[in-house]
Amino acid sequence: MKDVTKGVSQSLSVVLTPSKQESVRLSPNHLLDLVTRLCLFKAERWGRRALFYEKHRDYFPRLSSSRFISRCRALEARYRAMAQLIFLIPADEQLVPVRALGFRRT
């Protein structure tokens, strides 16, 4: 019997360029930059969400009086701290992928 798998991606760190049609490996520095940008984007998003509910307290009294806004601010601060931490990782070090060990249940 044939085993046919359709639409399976082999590697997430390979990007096909439209001009060359050959795969280009992304550097770990590029990946760290993307993760840093994602963390900053999430921080801005949580900050905007908290600001929105603070601004419209009359329309959302339950969310404004609950711990929701303080939780949004905490998540904003955490994502900003994570972006700073990732940004401070030295760029000259080579990151090596590690295989996770899986445990089987019998």
URCOR-V318781 format. One record per residue. N is the residue number from 1. RES is the residue in three letters. OMEGA is omega in degrees with one decimal (none if undefined). Layout:
N:RES:OMEGA
N:RES:OMEGA
//
This chain:
1:MET:177.8
2:LYS:174.5
3:ASP:-177.1
4:VAL:175.7
5:THR:-177.8
6:LYS:173.4
7:GLY:179.9
8:VAL:178.7
9:SER:-178.0
10:GLN:-175.8
11:SER:179.4
12:LEU:-177.2
13:SER:177.3
14:VAL:-178.9
15:VAL:175.3
16:LEU:178.6
17:THR:-177.3
18:PRO:-176.1
19:SER:-173.2
20:LYS:-177.3
21:GLN:172.7
22:GLU:-175.7
23:SER:-179.7
24:VAL:177.7
25:ARG:176.8
26:LEU:179.6
27:SER:176.5
28:PRO:178.2
29:ASN:178.6
30:HIS:179.5
31:LEU:177.4
32:LEU:177.1
33:ASP:178.5
34:LEU:179.1
35:VAL:177.5
36:THR:178.2
37:ARG:178.3
38:LEU:178.6
39:CYS:177.8
40:LEU:177.0
41:PHE:178.9
42:LYS:178.4
43:ALA:178.2
44:GLU:-179.5
45:ARG:178.3
46:TRP:177.7
47:GLY:177.8
48:ARG:178.9
49:ARG:178.9
50:ALA:179.5
51:LEU:179.2
52:PHE:-178.4
53:TYR:173.7
54:GLU:-177.7
55:LYS:-176.7
56:HIS:179.8
57:ARG:-178.5
58:ASP:-178.3
59:TYR:-178.5
60:PHE:-175.1
61:PRO:-177.9
62:ARG:179.0
63:LEU:-178.7
64:SER:-178.3
65:SER:-179.4
66:SER:179.5
67:ARG:-174.4
68:PHE:-177.7
69:ILE:178.0
70:SER:177.0
71:ARG:176.3
72:CYS:179.0
73:ARG:178.6
74:ALA:177.9
75:LEU:176.4
76:GLU:179.7
77:ALA:-179.5
78:ARG:178.4
79:TYR:176.8
80:ARG:178.4
81:ALA:178.9
82:MET:177.9
83:ALA:177.4
84:GLN:179.8
85:LEU:180.0
86:ILE:-179.8
87:PHE:-177.6
88:LEU:176.7
89:ILE:-178.8
90:PRO:-175.3
91:ALA:-176.5
92:ASP:179.7
93:GLU:179.2
94:GLN:177.0
95:LEU:-177.4
96:VAL:178.3
97:PRO:-178.2
98:VAL:176.8
99:ARG:178.8
100:ALA:178.8
101:LEU:178.7
102:GLY:178.3
103:PHE:179.4
104:ARG:173.3
105:ARG:179.4
106:THR:none
//
